[in-house]
Amino acid sequence: MRPLVFLGDALECLRDFPEAARRQAGVQLHKVQLGLEPSDWKPMATIGLGVREIGIRDEAGAFRVIYVTRIEDAVYVLHAFQKKTQQTAKRDLDLAAARLRQIG
């Protein structure tokens, strides 16, 4: 099983999710650790090669976890946030891209 590596404040942001969304994020990240596909994901090629976004819907709203697995033998969680509009905010995309650059 691949370890999870949280960059920046991604873990704190994930811990701020409402309980049900946080649990769902944990289940989906566990699937990724095992080499399985999350239930709801899409590629985020605008951030970088191999970057994906897990989508989580909850009564409190829409939440996202951006991660990458192509580097070494770990799952790097770049960013976790609540999505408030249809389109992902540029600030969230830029933050994930900056964290991806930190990995190399």
N, CA, C and O atoms as CSV, one atom per row, in Angstrom:
chain,resi,resn,atom,element,x,y,z
A,1,MET,N,N,0.855,-1.183,0.000
A,1,MET,CA,C,0.000,0.000,0.000
A,1,MET,C,C,0.892,1.235,0.000
A,1,MET,O,O,1.846,1.328,0.772
A,2,ARG,N,N,0.570,2.174,-0.871
A,2,ARG,CA,C,1.352,3.410,-0.965
A,2,ARG,C,C,1.018,4.346,0.209
A,2,ARG,O,O,-0.148,4.478,0.582
A,3,PRO,N,N,2.030,4.988,0.784
A,3,PRO,CA,C,1.752,5.942,1.867
A,3,PRO,C,C,1.138,7.232,1.318
A,3,PRO,O,O,1.335,7.585,0.155
A,4,LEU,N,N,0.398,7.920,2.171
A,4,LEU,CA,C,-0.141,9.246,1.832
A,4,LEU,C,C,0.848,10.301,2.303
A,4,LEU,O,O,1.352,10.227,3.424
A,5,VAL,N,N,1.123,11.272,1.460
A,5,VAL,CA,C,1.979,12.398,1.818
A,5,VAL,C,C,1.169,13.660,1.551
A,5,VAL,O,O,0.803,13.941,0.410
A,6,PHE,N,N,0.893,14.418,2.605
A,6,PHE,CA,C,0.115,15.650,2.476
A,6,PHE,C,C,1.077,16.825,2.366
A,6,PHE,O,O,1.974,16.974,3.196
A,7,LEU,N,N,0.895,17.657,1.350
A,7,LEU,CA,C,1.754,18.826,1.153
A,7,LEU,C,C,1.064,20.086,1.675
A,7,LEU,O,O,-0.156,20.225,1.596
A,8,GLY,N,N,1.878,20.999,2.213
A,8,GLY,CA,C,1.336,22.258,2.728
A,8,GLY,C,C,0.296,22.003,3.805
A,8,GLY,O,O,0.509,21.203,4.716
A,9,ASP,N,N,-0.828,22.692,3.691
A,9,ASP,CA,C,-1.895,22.551,4.689
A,9,ASP,C,C,-3.005,21.609,4.219
A,9,ASP,O,O,-4.126,21.676,4.725
A,10,ALA,N,N,-2.703,20.730,3.252
A,10,ALA,CA,C,-3.734,19.848,2.689
A,10,ALA,C,C,-4.404,18.985,3.760
A,10,ALA,O,O,-5.619,18.791,3.723
A,11,LEU,N,N,-3.628,18.467,4.711
A,11,LEU,CA,C,-4.218,17.628,5.761
A,11,LEU,C,C,-5.148,18.453,6.651
A,11,LEU,O,O,-6.239,18.002,6.997
A,12,GLU,N,N,-4.718,19.656,7.019
A,12,GLU,CA,C,-5.573,20.513,7.852
A,12,GLU,C,C,-6.861,20.877,7.108
A,12,GLU,O,O,-7.941,20.903,7.697
A,13,CYS,N,N,-6.734,21.153,5.818
A,13,CYS,CA,C,-7.924,21.480,5.013
A,13,CYS,C,C,-8.874,20.288,4.957
A,13,CYS,O,O,-10.089,20.454,5.057
A,14,LEU,N,N,-8.325,19.100,4.798
A,14,LEU,CA,C,-9.149,17.892,4.762
A,14,LEU,C,C,-9.830,17.672,6.109
A,14,LEU,O,O,-10.991,17.266,6.163
A,15,ARG,N,N,-9.119,17.935,7.176
A,15,ARG,CA,C,-9.705,17.775,8.516
A,15,ARG,C,C,-10.810,18.786,8.784
A,15,ARG,O,O,-11.637,18.580,9.673
A,16,ASP,N,N,-10.831,19.873,8.024
A,16,ASP,CA,C,-11.886,20.884,8.175
A,16,ASP,C,C,-13.177,20.503,7.448
A,16,ASP,O,O,-14.208,21.145,7.648
A,17,PHE,N,N,-13.132,19.468,6.607
A,17,PHE,CA,C,-14.349,19.020,5.916
A,17,PHE,C,C,-15.360,18.563,6.967
A,17,PHE,O,O,-14.962,18.121,8.045
A,18,PRO,N,N,-16.655,18.661,6.676
A,18,PRO,CA,C,-17.654,18.063,7.571
A,18,PRO,C,C,-17.384,16.562,7.707
A,18,PRO,O,O,-16.785,15.959,6.816
A,19,GLU,N,N,-17.812,15.966,8.794
A,19,GLU,CA,C,-17.460,14.585,9.095
A,19,GLU,C,C,-17.757,13.610,7.959
A,19,GLU,O,O,-16.902,12.796,7.609
A,20,ALA,N,N,-18.957,13.679,7.377
A,20,ALA,CA,C,-19.318,12.731,6.310
A,20,ALA,C,C,-18.410,12.896,5.091
A,20,ALA,O,O,-17.989,11.903,4.498
A,21,ALA,N,N,-18.109,14.121,4.716
A,21,ALA,CA,C,-17.234,14.381,3.567
A,21,ALA,C,C,-15.808,13.937,3.881
A,21,ALA,O,O,-15.113,13.403,3.016
A,22,ARG,N,N,-15.384,14.157,5.105
A,22,ARG,CA,C,-14.037,13.751,5.524
A,22,ARG,C,C,-13.900,12.223,5.456
A,22,ARG,O,O,-12.886,11.707,4.986
A,23,ARG,N,N,-14.919,11.515,5.924
A,23,ARG,CA,C,-14.894,10.051,5.862
A,23,ARG,C,C,-14.852,9.561,4.419
A,23,ARG,O,O,-14.097,8.650,4.079
A,24,GLN,N,N,-15.673,10.180,3.581
A,24,GLN,CA,C,-15.711,9.787,2.166
A,24,GLN,C,C,-14.357,10.041,1.511
A,24,GLN,O,O,-13.888,9.223,0.721
A,25,ALA,N,N,-13.726,11.168,1.834
A,25,ALA,CA,C,-12.396,11.461,1.297
A,25,ALA,C,C,-11.402,10.391,1.745
A,25,ALA,O,O,-10.561,9.952,0.961
A,26,GLY,N,N,-11.499,9.975,2.997
A,26,GLY,CA,C,-10.615,8.936,3.512
A,26,GLY,C,C,-10.799,7.611,2.787
A,26,GLY,O,O,-9.820,6.934,2.475
A,27,VAL,N,N,-12.039,7.238,2.518
A,27,VAL,CA,C,-12.326,5.999,1.792
A,27,VAL,C,C,-11.733,6.078,0.384
A,27,VAL,O,O,-11.104,5.130,-0.087
A,28,GLN,N,N,-11.938,7.203,-0.274
A,28,GLN,CA,C,-11.445,7.352,-1.645
A,28,GLN,C,C,-9.915,7.369,-1.695
A,28,GLN,O,O,-9.322,6.763,-2.587
A,29,LEU,N,N,-9.280,8.048,-0.761
A,29,LEU,CA,C,-7.817,8.065,-0.727
A,29,LEU,C,C,-7.265,6.677,-0.411
A,29,LEU,O,O,-6.211,6.299,-0.922
A,30,HIS,N,N,-7.961,5.926,0.417
A,30,HIS,CA,C,-7.532,4.558,0.710
A,30,HIS,C,C,-7.566,3.705,-0.562
A,30,HIS,O,O,-6.661,2.907,-0.806
A,31,LYS,N,N,-8.607,3.879,-1.362
A,31,LYS,CA,C,-8.679,3.168,-2.643
A,31,LYS,C,C,-7.456,3.490,-3.499
A,31,LYS,O,O,-6.849,2.598,-4.092
A,32,VAL,N,N,-7.104,4.774,-3.556
A,32,VAL,CA,C,-5.947,5.195,-4.352
A,32,VAL,C,C,-4.675,4.542,-3.806
A,32,VAL,O,O,-3.830,4.081,-4.574
A,33,GLN,N,N,-4.542,4.505,-2.492
A,33,GLN,CA,C,-3.373,3.871,-1.875
A,33,GLN,C,C,-3.240,2.401,-2.295
A,33,GLN,O,O,-2.134,1.883,-2.445
A,34,LEU,N,N,-4.376,1.753,-2.478
A,34,LEU,CA,C,-4.390,0.333,-2.854
A,34,LEU,C,C,-4.233,0.129,-4.362
A,34,LEU,O,O,-4.201,-1.005,-4.839
A,35,GLY,N,N,-4.134,1.240,-5.113
A,35,GLY,CA,C,-3.982,1.145,-6.561
A,35,GLY,C,C,-5.303,1.069,-7.305
A,35,GLY,O,O,-5.328,0.759,-8.496
A,36,LEU,N,N,-6.401,1.351,-6.613
A,36,LEU,CA,C,-7.737,1.326,-7.221
A,36,LEU,C,C,-8.151,2.742,-7.629
A,36,LEU,O,O,-7.540,3.727,-7.217
A,37,GLU,N,N,-9.196,2.818,-8.443
A,37,GLU,CA,C,-9.706,4.124,-8.867
A,37,GLU,C,C,-10.723,4.628,-7.842
A,37,GLU,O,O,-11.521,3.847,-7.323
A,38,PRO,N,N,-10.695,5.929,-7.551
A,38,PRO,CA,C,-11.740,6.492,-6.693
A,38,PRO,C,C,-13.086,6.426,-7.404
A,38,PRO,O,O,-13.130,6.282,-8.626
A,39,SER,N,N,-14.170,6.528,-6.670
A,39,SER,CA,C,-15.512,6.443,-7.251
A,39,SER,C,C,-15.801,7.587,-8.214
A,39,SER,O,O,-16.409,7.370,-9.261
A,40,ASP,N,N,-15.378,8.790,-7.879
A,40,ASP,CA,C,-15.659,9.973,-8.705
A,40,ASP,C,C,-14.373,10.773,-8.834
A,40,ASP,O,O,-13.935,11.403,-7.872
A,41,TRP,N,N,-13.771,10.754,-10.005
A,41,TRP,CA,C,-12.519,11.479,-10.210
A,41,TRP,C,C,-12.441,11.991,-11.628
A,41,TRP,O,O,-13.167,11.540,-12.514
A,42,LYS,N,N,-11.547,12.942,-11.828
A,42,LYS,CA,C,-11.262,13.414,-13.183
A,42,LYS,C,C,-9.800,13.836,-13.242
A,42,LYS,O,O,-9.224,14.245,-12.233
A,43,PRO,N,N,-9.199,13.734,-14.431
A,43,PRO,CA,C,-7.812,14.177,-14.576
A,43,PRO,C,C,-7.729,15.694,-14.496
A,43,PRO,O,O,-8.653,16.397,-14.906
A,44,MET,N,N,-6.630,16.189,-13.971
A,44,MET,CA,C,-6.399,17.630,-13.858
A,44,MET,C,C,-5.122,17.979,-14.616
A,44,MET,O,O,-4.136,18.421,-14.026
A,45,ALA,N,N,-5.157,17.774,-15.934
A,45,ALA,CA,C,-3.979,17.984,-16.780
A,45,ALA,C,C,-3.498,19.433,-16.744
A,45,ALA,O,O,-2.325,19.695,-17.010
A,46,THR,N,N,-4.378,20.371,-16.421
A,46,THR,CA,C,-3.961,21.777,-16.345
A,46,THR,C,C,-2.976,21.998,-15.199
A,46,THR,O,O,-2.195,22.949,-15.224
A,47,ILE,N,N,-3.013,21.125,-14.201
A,47,ILE,CA,C,-2.077,21.230,-13.075
A,47,ILE,C,C,-0.787,20.495,-13.403
A,47,ILE,O,O,0.305,21.014,-13.167
A,48,GLY,N,N,-0.910,19.284,-13.948
A,48,GLY,CA,C,0.280,18.524,-14.285
A,48,GLY,C,C,-0.058,17.107,-14.677
A,48,GLY,O,O,-1.175,16.636,-14.463
A,49,LEU,N,N,0.910,16.438,-15.251
A,49,LEU,CA,C,0.752,15.072,-15.708
A,49,LEU,C,C,0.462,14.141,-14.527
A,49,LEU,O,O,1.181,14.149,-13.529
A,50,GLY,N,N,-0.590,13.347,-14.652
A,50,GLY,CA,C,-0.923,12.377,-13.609
A,50,GLY,C,C,-1.684,12.933,-12.423
A,50,GLY,O,O,-1.967,12.200,-11.476
A,51,VAL,N,N,-2.023,14.221,-12.453
A,51,VAL,CA,C,-2.770,14.826,-11.342
A,51,VAL,C,C,-4.255,14.530,-11.529
A,51,VAL,O,O,-4.792,14.650,-12.630
A,52,ARG,N,N,-4.904,14.144,-10.439
A,52,ARG,CA,C,-6.335,13.834,-10.461
A,52,ARG,C,C,-7.057,14.564,-9.339
A,52,ARG,O,O,-6.467,14.967,-8.337
A,53,GLU,N,N,-8.352,14.715,-9.548
A,53,GLU,CA,C,-9.201,15.365,-8.547
A,53,GLU,C,C,-10.302,14.392,-8.155
A,53,GLU,O,O,-11.029,13.889,-9.012
A,54,ILE,N,N,-10.422,14.132,-6.866
A,54,ILE,CA,C,-11.516,13.313,-6.346
A,54,ILE,C,C,-12.676,14.254,-6.027
A,54,ILE,O,O,-12.495,15.272,-5.359
A,55,GLY,N,N,-13.856,13.905,-6.508
A,55,GLY,CA,C,-15.055,14.690,-6.221
A,55,GLY,C,C,-15.868,14.042,-5.121
A,55,GLY,O,O,-16.117,12.837,-5.146
A,56,ILE,N,N,-16.282,14.849,-4.155
A,56,ILE,CA,C,-17.086,14.366,-3.029
A,56,ILE,C,C,-18.297,15.277,-2.901
A,56,ILE,O,O,-18.168,16.495,-2.777
A,57,ARG,N,N,-19.470,14.669,-2.931
A,57,ARG,CA,C,-20.710,15.426,-2.728
A,57,ARG,C,C,-21.274,15.057,-1.369
A,57,ARG,O,O,-21.304,13.891,-0.974
A,58,ASP,N,N,-21.719,16.090,-0.667
A,58,ASP,CA,C,-22.211,15.922,0.691
A,58,ASP,C,C,-23.342,16.919,0.869
A,58,ASP,O,O,-23.465,17.862,0.087
A,59,GLU,N,N,-24.164,16.727,1.879
A,59,GLU,CA,C,-25.249,17.685,2.118
A,59,GLU,C,C,-24.703,19.082,2.406
A,59,GLU,O,O,-25.406,20.077,2.227
A,60,ALA,N,N,-23.451,19.154,2.851
A,60,ALA,CA,C,-22.825,20.452,3.131
A,60,ALA,C,C,-22.243,21.096,1.874
A,60,ALA,O,O,-21.835,22.257,1.911
A,61,GLY,N,N,-22.199,20.351,0.751
A,61,GLY,CA,C,-21.690,20.936,-0.481
A,61,GLY,C,C,-20.787,19.988,-1.245
A,61,GLY,O,O,-20.811,18.773,-1.049
A,62,ALA,N,N,-19.993,20.578,-2.119
A,62,ALA,CA,C,-19.057,19.813,-2.955
A,62,ALA,C,C,-17.642,20.031,-2.431
A,62,ALA,O,O,-17.240,21.152,-2.121
A,63,PHE,N,N,-16.904,18.940,-2.340
A,63,PHE,CA,C,-15.536,18.996,-1.831
A,63,PHE,C,C,-14.617,18.311,-2.822
A,63,PHE,O,O,-15.040,17.416,-3.554
A,64,ARG,N,N,-13.357,18.730,-2.849
A,64,ARG,CA,C,-12.392,18.172,-3.787
A,64,ARG,C,C,-11.070,17.873,-3.092
A,64,ARG,O,O,-10.648,18.590,-2.185
A,65,VAL,N,N,-10.426,16.794,-3.539
A,65,VAL,CA,C,-9.087,16.442,-3.086
A,65,VAL,C,C,-8.249,16.248,-4.348
A,65,VAL,O,O,-8.565,15.399,-5.182
A,66,ILE,N,N,-7.188,17.028,-4.486
A,66,ILE,CA,C,-6.311,16.930,-5.652
A,66,ILE,C,C,-5.054,16.171,-5.241
A,66,ILE,O,O,-4.417,16.493,-4.238
A,67,TYR,N,N,-4.708,15.154,-6.034
A,67,TYR,CA,C,-3.570,14.309,-5.676
A,67,TYR,C,C,-2.813,13.882,-6.926
A,67,TYR,O,O,-3.288,14.047,-8.050
A,68,VAL,N,N,-1.634,13.335,-6.705
A,68,VAL,CA,C,-0.833,12.773,-7.796
A,68,VAL,C,C,-0.177,11.493,-7.296
A,68,VAL,O,O,0.260,11.425,-6.147
A,69,THR,N,N,-0.106,10.465,-8.169
A,69,THR,CA,C,0.501,9.191,-7.783
A,69,THR,C,C,1.705,8.833,-8.643
A,69,THR,O,O,2.367,7.832,-8.368
A,70,ARG,N,N,2.004,9.596,-9.648
A,70,ARG,CA,C,3.033,9.190,-10.608
A,70,ARG,C,C,4.452,9.349,-10.073
A,70,ARG,O,O,5.398,8.878,-10.705
A,71,ILE,N,N,4.622,9.992,-8.941
A,71,ILE,CA,C,5.950,10.275,-8.412
A,71,ILE,C,C,6.287,9.275,-7.307
A,71,ILE,O,O,5.578,9.176,-6.306
A,72,GLU,N,N,7.375,8.540,-7.503
A,72,GLU,CA,C,7.853,7.556,-6.526
A,72,GLU,C,C,6.741,6.593,-6.124
A,72,GLU,O,O,5.858,6.289,-6.926
A,73,ASP,N,N,6.781,6.123,-4.908
A,73,ASP,CA,C,5.787,5.153,-4.454
A,73,ASP,C,C,4.921,5.731,-3.350
A,73,ASP,O,O,4.778,5.132,-2.284
A,74,ALA,N,N,4.348,6.888,-3.608
A,74,ALA,CA,C,3.479,7.524,-2.619
A,74,ALA,C,C,2.316,8.195,-3.335
A,74,ALA,O,O,2.354,8.427,-4.543
A,75,VAL,N,N,1.288,8.498,-2.562
A,75,VAL,CA,C,0.167,9.300,-3.041
A,75,VAL,C,C,0.357,10.678,-2.424
A,75,VAL,O,O,0.273,10.832,-1.206
A,76,TYR,N,N,0.611,11.675,-3.256
A,76,TYR,CA,C,0.818,13.036,-2.773
A,76,TYR,C,C,-0.497,13.794,-2.857
A,76,TYR,O,O,-1.045,13.979,-3.943
A,77,VAL,N,N,-1.002,14.234,-1.708
A,77,VAL,CA,C,-2.217,15.042,-1.668
A,77,VAL,C,C,-1.772,16.495,-1.758
A,77,VAL,O,O,-1.145,17.028,-0.843
A,78,LEU,N,N,-2.110,17.122,-2.882
A,78,LEU,CA,C,-1.658,18.481,-3.155
A,78,LEU,C,C,-2.551,19.531,-2.508
A,78,LEU,O,O,-2.071,20.566,-2.046
A,79,HIS,N,N,-3.863,19.257,-2.476
A,79,HIS,CA,C,-4.790,20.273,-1.974
A,79,HIS,C,C,-6.131,19.615,-1.668
A,79,HIS,O,O,-6.506,18.637,-2.314
A,80,ALA,N,N,-6.846,20.144,-0.694
A,80,ALA,CA,C,-8.208,19.711,-0.363
A,80,ALA,C,C,-9.013,20.967,-0.069
A,80,ALA,O,O,-8.554,21.845,0.662
A,81,PHE,N,N,-10.216,21.056,-0.639
A,81,PHE,CA,C,-10.990,22.291,-0.482
A,81,PHE,C,C,-12.463,22.046,-0.767
A,81,PHE,O,O,-12.848,21.033,-1.352
A,82,GLN,N,N,-13.282,23.011,-0.332
A,82,GLN,CA,C,-14.704,22.985,-0.668
A,82,GLN,C,C,-14.889,23.787,-1.937
A,82,GLN,O,O,-14.397,24.909,-2.059
A,83,LYS,N,N,-15.599,23.203,-2.874
A,83,LYS,CA,C,-15.841,23.858,-4.157
A,83,LYS,C,C,-17.133,24.648,-4.041
A,83,LYS,O,O,-18.175,24.104,-3.676
A,84,LYS,N,N,-17.057,25.938,-4.353
A,84,LYS,CA,C,-18.223,26.805,-4.152
A,84,LYS,C,C,-18.870,27.248,-5.457
A,84,LYS,O,O,-19.981,27.779,-5.453
A,85,THR,N,N,-18.175,27.031,-6.577
A,85,THR,CA,C,-18.726,27.404,-7.880
A,85,THR,C,C,-18.581,26.226,-8.836
A,85,THR,O,O,-17.927,25.235,-8.511
A,86,GLN,N,N,-19.186,26.332,-10.002
A,86,GLN,CA,C,-19.110,25.257,-10.999
A,86,GLN,C,C,-17.669,25.015,-11.431
A,86,GLN,O,O,-17.241,23.869,-11.576
A,87,GLN,N,N,-16.933,26.083,-11.633
A,87,GLN,CA,C,-15.550,25.970,-12.082
A,87,GLN,C,C,-14.618,26.049,-10.872
A,87,GLN,O,O,-14.850,26.824,-9.944
A,88,THR,N,N,-13.566,25.238,-10.894
A,88,THR,CA,C,-12.583,25.274,-9.813
A,88,THR,C,C,-11.866,26.616,-9.831
A,88,THR,O,O,-11.426,27.076,-10.885
A,89,ALA,N,N,-11.747,27.241,-8.671
A,89,ALA,CA,C,-11.125,28.559,-8.565
A,89,ALA,C,C,-9.656,28.513,-8.979
A,89,ALA,O,O,-8.946,27.556,-8.668
A,90,LYS,N,N,-9.212,29.542,-9.676
A,90,LYS,CA,C,-7.826,29.633,-10.135
A,90,LYS,C,C,-6.859,29.529,-8.954
A,90,LYS,O,O,-5.798,28.915,-9.065
A,91,ARG,N,N,-7.226,30.122,-7.842
A,91,ARG,CA,C,-6.392,30.083,-6.636
A,91,ARG,C,C,-6.129,28.643,-6.200
A,91,ARG,O,O,-5.007,28.307,-5.823
A,92,ASP,N,N,-7.160,27.786,-6.249
A,92,ASP,CA,C,-7.006,26.377,-5.866
A,92,ASP,C,C,-6.128,25.630,-6.862
A,92,ASP,O,O,-5.297,24.812,-6.468
A,93,LEU,N,N,-6.307,25.907,-8.144
A,93,LEU,CA,C,-5.483,25.274,-9.179
A,93,LEU,C,C,-4.023,25.696,-9.053
A,93,LEU,O,O,-3.117,24.870,-9.161
A,94,ASP,N,N,-3.803,26.990,-8.824
A,94,ASP,CA,C,-2.437,27.511,-8.690
A,94,ASP,C,C,-1.732,26.918,-7.473
A,94,ASP,O,O,-0.547,26.592,-7.532
A,95,LEU,N,N,-2.465,26.784,-6.379
A,95,LEU,CA,C,-1.883,26.221,-5.159
A,95,LEU,C,C,-1.466,24.769,-5.381
A,95,LEU,O,O,-0.372,24.367,-4.987
A,96,ALA,N,N,-2.338,23.985,-6.012
A,96,ALA,CA,C,-2.007,22.588,-6.292
A,96,ALA,C,C,-0.799,22.497,-7.228
A,96,ALA,O,O,0.074,21.651,-7.032
A,97,ALA,N,N,-0.744,23.358,-8.235
A,97,ALA,CA,C,0.379,23.354,-9.185
A,97,ALA,C,C,1.686,23.720,-8.479
A,97,ALA,O,O,2.729,23.130,-8.761
A,98,ALA,N,N,1.634,24.683,-7.570
A,98,ALA,CA,C,2.835,25.100,-6.836
A,98,ALA,C,C,3.337,23.950,-5.945
A,98,ALA,O,O,4.544,23.739,-5.828
A,99,ARG,N,N,2.431,23.225,-5.333
A,99,ARG,CA,C,2.814,22.100,-4.488
A,99,ARG,C,C,3.376,20.945,-5.316
A,99,ARG,O,O,4.287,20.243,-4.877
A,100,LEU,N,N,2.828,20.756,-6.509
A,100,LEU,CA,C,3.364,19.728,-7.404
A,100,LEU,C,C,4.813,20.058,-7.765
A,100,LEU,O,O,5.656,19.162,-7.823
A,101,ARG,N,N,5.102,21.313,-8.003
A,101,ARG,CA,C,6.469,21.735,-8.326
A,101,ARG,C,C,7.420,21.472,-7.158
A,101,ARG,O,O,8.608,21.234,-7.381
A,102,GLN,N,N,6.929,21.508,-5.925
A,102,GLN,CA,C,7.774,21.241,-4.747
A,102,GLN,C,C,8.283,19.800,-4.756
A,102,GLN,O,O,9.383,19.522,-4.277
A,103,ILE,N,N,7.479,18.889,-5.301
A,103,ILE,CA,C,7.860,17.483,-5.324
A,103,ILE,C,C,8.976,17.264,-6.340
A,103,ILE,O,O,9.890,16.468,-6.123
A,104,GLY,N,N,8.879,17.986,-7.449
A,104,GLY,CA,C,9.892,17.830,-8.489
A,104,GLY,C,C,9.277,17.223,-9.650
A,104,GLY,O,O,9.949,16.996,-10.656
